[in-house]
Structures are given as C-alpha cells and as structure tokens.
C-alpha cells in the first residue's frame, strides 16, 4: 500500500471512527476532555505508525485500544488515584448509566454536548468537534469566526460540562424540547460539512457525514415524531442528499443545480422528502427554519428542468425565512432566487448591501461574480471570482469557480 493510500485510509478512519472512539472513552472514563485528547493522540499515532507498519486489519479497534491506553497513561501521569483511576482499570462491562430510550453512542454524546446550560453556539461548536470530528478550522469557517476564538469556545464548553457533571445519556422525554434545537443545529452543520466540505485536504463531498446526520435525525424523529422542525430537517437532508451523485463531475468539478442531470437524482429520497414536506404543510402550523428550507428544496426538486422552477414561490419562501431569521447568508441566498425572477441587476444591488458582513465568505464573492458576469461586467466579475477562489476551501468548488473565471477571456 502506497503512502498516499495509507494517508487516505487514515482520513477515512478519522471520518468514520472519531465520534465512536470519543463516545466510547467518554462512557468509560466519564470525562469529555480526556476522551477527545486521547482520541486525538491515537489518530496522531496512526499518522506516524500506519505509513510504516501498514493499516491494521480493524482500524477502529486499533484506534479505540490505542486511545484507551493514552487515556489511562494520562490519568496515571496526573496521579489521580481516585474513582477516575479505578474506572480506567475497569473492563468495558462496568454498569453504565441508564441510556434512555435509544441506545446510540453518538446520539447520547450529542445530547450531552447540547445541554441547555451551554450557550447555543457553544453547544453546536462543541458537538461538531466531539461528534462530527470536524477540525477547529472547519468549525470556525462554519461560524465565520477566527479559529483561535473557536478553540477557546470549545475548551470553555468542555470545562463547563465537567464542572456541571452533565450526565452522558439521551435525556428523558420531558427534557427533549430544551435540547432539541441545539441538536438539530449540530446535525444541520454536520450535514452541510458533508454536503460541501470546507477543507482542501478532504473529499469535496463527504458521504460519511451526510449519511450519519440523516441516520441520527431519523433516530430523533422516533423520539419526537410530532416535532415539525425535526421532520423538516430530515426532509431537507433527504432532498439534498438525493442530488449527491449529480453534484460533482467525473473530473472532480462541482456541478451547480441548474446544470445537474436530474435523471441522476435519487427518486426514492426525493419522494420521501416531498412526502415529509406535504405532511408538515397539512399540519397547518407555522413552519420553522428547517421546514422552510425543506419547502424550498421541494420546489427545486419538483421541477423536471431548471426552466420549470417556480422562482416566485422560492422567493416567497425566502421572504418568509428572512422574517424568521434576517441573517445575511439567508439574504444572500434569497438574492440568488431574485436574480431568476427580477434579473441580475436587482439581485446585485441586494448582494452589494451585504459586503460589510460577508466580505470574508467565499459564496458572497462567487454570487457577485456570477451576477456581474451575467451583466457583462467581465473585469469586475473576474476580480470577484479571484476573491471567491482565494477563500474557497472545497476542491470541487474551486475547480468550478476557476473554470467560470477563465471563460471570461
């Protein structure tokens, strides 16, 4: 096996095993901080050893065993001969805390990290790190903040969980409403990182993350079948995942929605997503953010051709969304739809008004570049493409933006 293949195996193991290893160590040692640090050391050891000794037959078991030893070593070094050291010497069959209605390691870890004692943004950031295995830079990009600030936020959150002795379990039914919004925000961001990875050293589309986000959202729906936002998020994920195989070309370039082969979409996922959207519409309850996003995706996936898209309905749904959450990113997405309905000049005026808040966001510059291109302002469009390429981390997206820029001549 070549060094490149070994590195790819390590990357796959990180994506697939990170949360399982962290959850296992958290359950064994009762300490999120120790769990994450030991897992990180185990993966670092894999990076050192696997290129020389080869990938072990069972990478997950190797990582868990190595991380457990790292955790025990740390506890011993710190001379903690109390209950934590005794726990470190116990076998895995020690009596666990009651698990709640669903026996799922990742779901318990998510609910632990999304305790209402933590601020919402902190809950989401911590869970992305501990459960999604996202790096601090990836999480910082998702929040549009500096990585040092994000690292401090995550460190403080872990300390608060330890100090508050927050239990490692899925909460009881009466506790779910206080935590579910944070859990859904986490799963949405994990899914988004899989849908369009922000790092340049990963696959542009990470099916492991999108599949896991969908699996966990399905589990939460069994806990809360009447929660509209849980259903809305599941519908949104399914309608987005249905387009996955059509999103990247054979050459590794991003394929935008208007250029995708709609015959390659997963018809079963589209049908399930549409059914869930109709279910929420029939409920007659004011929709939340995920239900609106699912409805927007339902409009897109209902059109046999991009020319059949009901853009007036898309804009109306974004108008509803903006009233619910007047964030600049939502306003940017609305402007993309406005360009199809009212023209690129109207949309560009709206986009230019977002510069102060989105100047460091690659999608802002990519949207401007496309609108300027459509208006025949090639020189300005090229400059906007250059900035978008500079800020973009996804390799497939960078390839697409580069081609569009070079087509300007």
Secondary structure, DSSP 4 states (H G I P E B T S, - for coil): --HHHHHHHHHHHHHHHHHHHHHHHHHHHS-HHHHHHHHHHHHHHHHHHHHHH---SSHHHHHHHHHHHHHHHHHHHTT--SHHHHHHTS-TTS-PPP--S---HHHHHHHHHT-TTS-HHHHHHHHHHHTS---HHHHHHHHTS-HHHHHHHHHHHHHHHHHHT--SSPPPHHHHHHHHHHHHHHHHHHHHHHHS---TTS-SS-HHHHHHHHHHHHHHHHH-TT-HHHHHHHHHHHHHHTTGGGSB-TTS-B--GGGS-GGGS-HHHHHHHHHHHHHHHHHT----HHHHHHHHHHHHHH-SSGGG--HHHHHHHHHHHHHH---HHHHHHHHHHHHHHH-HHHHHHHHHTTHHHHTT-HHHHHHHHHHHHHTT-HHHHHHHHHHHHHH---HHHHHHHHHHHHTT-
